[in-house]
Structures are given as C-alpha cells and as structure tokens.
C-alpha cells in the first residue's frame, strides 16, 4: 500500500493539491449556507430590510453555485488522477508479469495474476478516486460542521461531540478486522477464476465425457465459497452504517430535547436551531461518507498488498557475470552438460543428468512419452527455469550470462498448444516484429501453409478467431510453424508441433527445413519416430532420464525402448 501512495501517486501530488484546495473551497461554501440562513432568520428578516434580504439571498445563491462548481471540478480532477495512476500500476504490473519466471507463475498461478490485474487494480482505482472526493470533503464537513455548531450553541454541540469517539472506535475496529477478510475473499476469487477458466477451455471435453453435472457441482462449490466470503466481509462492514445512524439519531434526539428547552428558556434562537439541525445532517452525511471510505479502503489495502507482492518480487533470472568458456565447447552451438532439474524443491528430479552436444545447423530430435521431460528441456533452454545442477551453453556461453531478451531473440519456437491470437494471419505470423510481407509469405510457404492461406477470401488479412477456432488443427500448427520460421532464427524449436500434420506434410516440412534453414540449429520434440528419424542426434527420454542417444540406426541397434517405439509406429520398418 505504501508504494501505491508514495511511488505511483507522487507525480500527481501537485494536481491532487490543487484538487484538494478546490474541494476545500467548495466544502466551505456548503458550510456557509446554513449559517447564512440562520443569520437571515434571526437577524435580517426581523428588521424587514429588503435590501439586506436580497443581498444575503444572493450570497446564498453564489455560495450554492460555487459549492456545486468547485465540487464538480475537483471530482473530475480526482477521476483523472485515479485513471492515470491505475493505468501506470496496470502497465507496471503487466510488464512485471511478462518477465516473471515460470517458477513464479507456478507459485502465484495464472488466475491469481489475472485477478490482480483486474479486480485488485479496480479496487485501488476506487480507493484513489474516493479518497480525493470524500477524503477531503467529508472531514472538512465533519470538522467544520462541529466548529460552527460550537459557535452557534456550544451546549448543543457538546451533545453531538460526545457521540463521535464511539463512532470512531467502531470504524477503526471494523476496518482492522475487514482487511484479512477481503484478502481471503480475493484468494477465493482467484480459485473461482481458475475453475471458470478451466471449464470454459475444456468445455468440449466436459461435454464429450458427460461431466456437466460434475463440473456444475465443482462450480457451485467455489461460487458458494466466494459468496460466503463476500457475505462475511459484507456483514462485518454492514455494521458501520447502522451503527452510525443509530448513534447519530440518538444524538439528534438529545439535541432536539436540549434545544427545545433552550429555546423556551430564551437561551437560543429558532434560526440557530434550524441551522444546527442542518449542520447535524451535514455531519451525519460526512460520517456516513467516512464509513463508506473505510469499506473501500479495507478492500483497497488488501488489493494493494496483493499487487505489491508481485511488483516487489526480486528477479530470480538475473544475468550473472560471463563464465569461462572453452575452445572445444565453442565448436558446439547448443550444449547440455550434466543438467538436472526439479519443479518441486526437495522432491525427485524431473530431469536427471542430461548431456548432449549439437553443432550449428544440426538437428536434434527429442523422443519420449508424455511426462518424459521433453518440454522441460525446451523450458530450460529458453531459461523459463534455471537448472538445479549442470549448465547449458549456447555458442560456448552459459545461458545465465546472456541477457534474457538477447537469449530468446535467438529462438523461433512452436510450443504444445501454442496460441493463435484474435487477429489477421499476417499479424499472427508477424507478431510485432516488423517483418516484410515477402518474409511472411516465404515462411508460410516453408511451413506448407501458403496454399490454404491463398484460398482464404482476404489472404493474409483474413481474420482469425481466438485460439484459431476457424482453422483446423493442422492449419493452426502450420501458422505457428510459419511464425517460428519467419525471422530465420538461430535456433528453431518445434515442441510436438507436427502432431496434427499428416505424414506427407510432416515429411515435406522437414525437407523445407533441411533445404532452406541449413545454418539454423533445429530441435524437434516429438512422440513420432518419423518426425525425428532423420535427425543428426536423437535423445530418448523416459521419466526424465536419457535412456538412448545417437542416430536412428544406432538407436535401433542399441536402445530397446526406441526399437519398440519404432516397431509399434512404423511396423518394424527401420
């Protein structure tokens, strides 16, 4: 919360100060109106001076106009500050998220990150706006109202003042208890978002397996949890408004009784009593506004702390000083040297003692079943995670010594279940890299995608639905491969990217890669032997261990698992 107030609001301190001054003047004008009315009733009207009546009436009109105008201007300035500050927070939070390591993403989860970018920033936006609108006006009306009532009738004012400590105590105690509740509520919302995201993404699977009832029950449970947490927090905060109303109404009764006795005794005047009642209403509304601020502030503090947690995360992917390189290592483009890794610290390694060497322009095939560790090797190579033991070298440099942007600019990558954006074919391939149309069409040709793209009504400008819903599985994969090829990367990684391609298209794609990307080092992750059998090196993985390494012919002779996979997929054809 402190960072929000000191860092993000600091550039707007001057603007906020101007807004506070304008709001202050507007609030003072509001406070002047009942006093002028009391003066007119008790002093001006009895002397029947029309000129004075018109003059003070005009002053009331002017005060009313200034009060409305100044408050509108201040509110608009407050809205702009809240808008600009929240925009800055969202931009910084998004930028931070974009550079978070996968280990942090695993820890905080994608639904939680989404919630922080949306719900939490909205709560902060509300708080910044309300503090400027009510944080000045309400205290001024409260303090100013009390001060003026003391000048009007100190005895009646004391009746009112006695109630204020009780109100303050209630607000502070409720606010202290509410912050943890709203934090817990946001955590429940995170889980809610996760389940909704899963169900919407997997709706076809749910329908196919007739699991609608199961998922509905799961949704109802989390929805009930969110509602329950909302109810707990809401019931606690609901104490404030009734408590304020009850205490203030009791004070009002006391004021009316004491005021009646004082008027009958000639110790006060009717105009003062009327003004006092008006100020009482102003003070009551100010207290209610302050109570509402406490509700908003409680939510905002919980949200700001969640945002701060992400913003304050230290970079766990720091670039270290260049490590020693060796001449023999510089012969190889990509080197894995005794690499081990685990997703969960303290548990058994998900990858164990992986070593291989690939020269520039060579092709490395990585073969294995689901969960064997194929994608983990890709994640480590791109430094989404850091290795537990060993090291990874590119051109003889430890990847930990290469700035992340420089490192990842070397790659063209197609991941499993990669993303097609809701944009044109052109932009899905270009992806903001300022590639020429010629380069994009060339990439589409190499990826065997140009034929079906040319058949589209708008060709490259054809709009694609989100996740490529208007494309077949094979067409999506070819668009993704074209994206990876378009910038002629130094290293090309195809992670199970041909699973939806027929054997002929797959073979033609590999032929294009061999002909036109001779200097590009290719890493092909696959479950099909046919996709990797022409590779210069093939790794066979099983449960994170390397059980085979060599060319296709060598593995057929030396690796029983590879031989069995080949026989099952290719009918025993070597």
Buried (B, 14 or more C-beta within 10 A) or exposed (E): BEBBEEEBBEEBEEBBEEBBEBBBBBBBBBBBBBBBBBBBBBBBBEEEEEEBBEEBBEBBEEBBEBBEBBBEBBBEBBBBBBEBBBEBBBEBBEEBBEEBBBBBBEEBBBBBBBBBBEBBBBBBBBBBBBBBBBBBBBBBBBBBBBEBBBEBBEBBBEBBBEBBEBBEEBBEEBBEBBBEBBBBBBBBBBBBBBBBEBBEEBEEEBEEEEBEEEBEEBBEEBBEBBEEBBEBBBEBBEBBBEBBBEBBEEBBEBBBEBBEEBBEEEEBBEBBBBBBBBBBBBBBBBBBBBBBBBBBBBBBBBBBBBBBEBBEBEEEBEBEEEEEBEEEBEEBBBBBBEBBBBBEEEEEBBBBBBEBBBEBBBBBBBBBEEEBBBBBBBBBBBBBBBBBBBBBBBBBBBBBBBEBEEBEBBBBBBBEEBEBEEBBBBBBBBEEEEBEEEBBBBBBBBBBBBEBBEEBEEBBEBBBEEBBEBBEEBBBBBBBBBBBBBBBBBBBBBBBBBBBBEEEBBBBBBEBBEEEBEEBBBBBBBBBBBBBBBBBBBBBBBBBBBBBBBBBEBBBEEBEBBBEBBBEEEEEEE
